[in-house]
């Protein structure tokens, strides 16, 4: 007769400042989350309770104060290497029937809850962590960029970003002007206003590692009443840029249990084809080929057609979606990774993407899906 130990610990994983550890306690599968930040633990507990009324979330069995922080014990959903997340459905050469069914289920759940809970809300009364707090004095924008200058692309275009306003940017043959300091001022000013925004009950950080397969939601410190355009911009940017390209490149340890991700990075990494300056015309030429794998295009397309479009048609009939999404998208470009810390090639592509997002001609449909495989018209 084999006697099973009452407590079995799995490998400890670090995610940002938190630690996660799978545990089997008296035959019950649990996931322990340890965080040092008391306020973040309180936000997690509050967010979980809020979300549980409308979405499928693992049960929070208990939470304890422990030396140096807080410990939260969640129901552990079935998972394994390259299993258990939306990410795993995206790590394929072609979209599967499971991915199509998953996106139908995901967008239907969001559409129902967002439309049922949507209302105009003052920014002070919604979740501020990913946008308003990052734009506030002393927030991430200040930490990354105040008093700092860096080259547009070391060794390729040795011009400081502070002097971008003296050049024309020719991006894939289209002319743009990017005013670096003015863009930062505009972003801070946008998130400093007290004007109400349309908000709804969501998880707030809908990344492909925060969405389980079968469908459930993880990570609750941003759960609550969130800006609806912010929710949309977050998913679209993560699915089309962060999840398949930047996160596995700059934060690979977060994906150690999903190694198939790394095999698909080339299919999601833009190709920089030209980077030079014409000093006679003060023009910076940047030509790049956007890339997005077929499963990620499928996810973005379904999300747009089955969630973004119908919700905006109800809440903002006839509105310009580019203007609604722009400030949130720009914050995701600038406020996740410090551009100065990236490779020159990646930094240059992101500056080009920033210029495209700030352009009056910004079109979200073609922006989030590569031009060689455009999203179908809604």
N, C-alpha and C positions, 0 to 999 in steps of 0.2 A: 504494500500500500504506500503510495506516494503522498507525503505530507506537504502541502503547499504552505509556504511562509505567509503569515498574515499581512505582511507589507512587502511589496516589491516595487523598487524604484527604477524608472527608465532613464534615458539620457537627459541631462539638463540642457536646455537650449536658451540662448540669450536673444531677446528681441528688444532692440533699443535699450532702455534702462531696466527692463523686466526680465525675469527668469521664468521659464516654463518647464515643468517636469511631469511626465506621465507616471501615474502611481496606480497600483492595484492594492486596495485595502480591503481585506476580508472578502476578496472576490469581486469587489466593486471597482470598475475602471473609473479613475478620476484624473483630472488634469489640474495640477497645482500651479497657481500663478503667484509669484512673489514680486511685490513692488515696494520700493523704498519710500515713494512719495505718498504721504497720507492723503493729500487732496486728490491725487489721481486715483487712489483706491476708492475714495468716497464717490468720485465721479463714475467709476466703473460700476460700483454697486447700484447707484442711482440709475445709471443708464441701462443696466441689465433689467432692473425692475420695470423701467419705462418701456423698454423694447418688448419685454416678454408678453405684454398685453396684446401685441399686434403681429409679432413675427415669431418664427420658431427659433428658440435659443436653447443651448444646453442649460440644464438646471444648475443653479448656484446653490450648492449644498450648505456651505458655511463660509464665513470669513472671520479671520482672527487677527488680532494685533500680535505680532511676534517681534523679537528683538530686531531693531533696525528697520521695521517696515510692516507690511500687511501680507497675509497669505489668504488667497481665495481658492476654494476647492470647487471645481466645476465637474459636472457629468462629462466624461470623455467620450466623444463620438467616435465611431469606427474610422480608423485611418491607418496609413502605412506609408512605406516609401512610394512616392509618386501616386498617392491615393488620398482622397478625402477632401480635396479643395477644388474650387473652380479652376485654379491654376493648372491642375492636372488634366482637365478637359481641354485647356488651351495649348498644352504641350503636346501637340500632334501635328502631323503634316497636313491633314485635312480635317475639316469639322465633322464631328460624329453626330449620329442621331441623338446620342445622349446630350451633347452640347446644345443642339437645337431645342430639345425638350427642356433642358435646364434653363435656357434663356427665356423660353415661353413662361415657365413657372416663376422665374425671378421677376420678370417685368410685370407679370400679372399681379404678383404680391405687392410690389412697389406701387403700381398704378392704383390698386384698391386703397392701400393705406394712405398714400400721399393725397389722393383726392378726398378721402374721408377726413383727414386731419389738417388739411392746408388752411392757413389763414395768414393775414398780414400781421407781422410781429415786429416790435421794436428790437433793434440789434442787441440791446442789453438783456433781452429775455430769451435769446436763442443761444445755441452752442457756439462759442466764439473761438475755440482752440485753433482750428485749422486756417482761419482767415483773419478775423478781427484782431485776435491776440498777436498774430505774426506781423500785422501791420502797425500795431500800437508802438509808442515809444518804448525802447528797450526790448522789443520783440525780435523775431528772427530776421526780418528785413534789416533792422539796425545792426544786429549782431553780424550778419553776413557782409553788409555793404557800406555802412556809414564810415566815412573817413578812410575808405579803402579803394584802391584803384588796381586794375589788373589788365593785362594785355588781352585783346580780342582773341588771339590764338598765338601763343608763343611759337616762334619759328615759322609761322605761316603768315600771319598778319600782325606785325609788331606795332600795333596802335593801341593806346590805352582805351578802355571802354568809355572813360569819361569824355573822349573826343569823338565818339561815334556821331555826334550831332553835326560834325563838320564834313561828314562823308555821306554819299548816297550808297545805299546797299542795293546791289542788284542780286536778288535771290531767285535762282532759276529763271533769269531773264526778266523778272518783274522788279520795278523800282520801288524802294521803300526808304523811309527815313525813321531812324530809331534814336530817340532822345533819351539817353540813359537816365540822367538825373531827373528829367521831367517825368519819365515813366514811374520812377520810384515815388516822386511826390504825388502823382496822380493816384497811385495805388494806395498810398497812405491816406490821402484825402477821401477816397471812395469809402474806405472802411472806418473812417472817423465820423461819418455823418450819422445822425440819429433817425434818418428816414426809414420807415418800416419796410421790411422785405417779406416776400411770401416764404413761409416756412412750413415744414411738415415733419411728422415723426419718422425719423429714419435712424440708421446706425451711424451715418455721418462720414464714415471712412470706408467706402465700399470697394475695397481692393480685392484682387483675386486670391489673396491669402486670408482675407477676413470673411470669405463666403465659402461655406462648406458644401461638399457634394456627398450625399444628398443635401438639398438646400437647407441651410441654417446659417445663422449670423454669429460671428465671433467679434470680440474686442469692443468694449462698450463705453470707454471713457469719452467718446464723442457722440454717444447715442442721446437722442432727445429731439427737440424741435430744431431742425437744421434748415439753413437756407436751401431752397429747392434748386436754384441754379448752381449753388455750390456743390450740392450732392451730384448733380449731373456732370459738372466739370471734373469732379474728382474721379468718378468712374471712367469717363471718357479718356482723360489724360493718363490714368493709370493703365487702362487696358491697351492704349495705343502707344505709350512711350515708357512709362516707368516699369510696368510689370515684366515686359519682355526684353527690355534693353537696359535701362539705367539701374534698376534694383539689382539684377543679377551681376551687373558689372561692378557696382560700387558697394553693394552690401550682400555679397554672396553667402555669408554665414547664415543669413535669414532663410535661405532656401536649401539648406543642407539635406533636409528630408525629402526634397523634391528635385533630385539631380537632373531629371529630364529637362528641366528649365534651361540648363546651360547649353544643351545641344541645339536649342532653338533660338539662341541669342542672335546668331547671324541673320536669321530670317526676319528679325525685328529691329535690327540696327541700321539706321540710315547710312548710306554710302556717300561720303564727301568726295565729290569729283573735281571740284575746282575751288581754290582759295587764293586770291591774289588781289593786288591793288593797282589801279590805274591812277598814278599820281597826277597826270595831266588833267583828269576830269574829277579827281577826288571821289573815285568810285571803288567800293569794295565789292568784288565779285565772289559770290558764294553759290556754287551749284551743288546740289545734293539730291540723291534719289531716296525718297521715303520708302521704308519697308515695313510691312506688317504681315504676319503670317495669316494664312487663310482662316484658321480658327479664331484668331483675334479680330479679323475683319468681320467674321460672322457675329461675334459677340457685340462688337460696336454697332453694327448695322441693326441687329435686333433691339438693342438698348435704345437706339435713336428712334427707330420706327415704332416700337411697341411701348415706349415709355416717354421719352423726351417729347416727341411730337404730339401725342394725344394729351399729355398733361399741359403743355404750353398752349395748345389750342383751347383748352378749357380755362386756364388761368390768365393767359396773356393773348387773347385772340388778336391776330394781326401784328403782334409785336415782332421786333427785330431780335431774333435769337442771338445774333452775334453780340449785340450790346448787352444782353442779359448775361451771357456766359463769359464775356471778355475779362472782367476783373478777377473772377474766380480762376479762370485758366491761367492768367498771368501770375497770380499768386502761386499756383501749383508749379509753374515753370521756375519761378525765382525763389520760392520759399520752402522747397523740399531739400534740394542740394544747393550748396553754395557754388555758383558757377565757377568761381575762381579755383575750386578744388578739383575740377574735372580736367580730363585731358584736353589739350588744345582743340583737337578735332571735335570732341563731343561738345565742348563749350561753344565752338563756332556754330555747330548745327543748332544748338538751343538758342543762341542769339538770333539766328535766322528764323527759327520758329517763333521767337518772341516778336520779331519785326512783323511777321505774317499775322500774328494774333492782334497786334496793335494797329494793323492797317485798316483803313476804312473799308477795304474790299474783303476783309476777313469773312470766310464762309465756313461755318463749323462742319458742314457735311463733307466737303472735300478736305478740310484740315485734319479731321480725325481718321479718315480713311485715305490711304495712298492713292494718288491720282491714277496709277495704272490699274487699280481695282476699286473704282469709286463706289460709295454707298448707293444703292438704288434710291430713286426718288421716293419720298414717302407717299 
